[in-house]
Amino acid sequence: MADALLSPVTDDDGAPFWEYAARGELRVQACAAPACGELRFPPRPCCPHCGSFDAEWRRTSGRGRIWSYVVPHPPLLPAYAAHAPYNAIVVELADAPRIRLVGNLVTRADAPLDSVDPHRIRIGAKVQVVFAEVEGVVLPRWTLERP
Ligand SMILES: [Zn+2]
């Protein structure tokens, strides 16, 4: 649909991420090799550190910091133009600083995409994950720890 927000495209490796998100849990893949245990994202079959194919999904605190952000302006896809200017932030996870997730900063889980004034966004600000169902998919979104 031309007027719909884009939904995540899942594959076998990434499906658990979305299943945990639907339960309100932010989990990332972790190497299950005893001598390794490295966290990784995006999901993939093999550990880039040790080559092991053993993996598990580890729950994170859901806390992080804004590592970068953009404020998209039109021209945009119609569904996004309706919300502009909104934000897309890159969050560095507190539990795994090498992992960065892209999402939206909002005032509360079910708030609109443009609920945060772009001028209030700061690199390094602490954020907390929240979850909201958007067009049938539960998405991780982010709120400021200190609004
Ligand atoms: Zn490993």
Residues whose N, C-alpha, C, O or C-beta is under 5 A from the ligand:
A	BS01	ZN	C31 A33 C36 G37 E38 C47 H49 C50 G51 S52
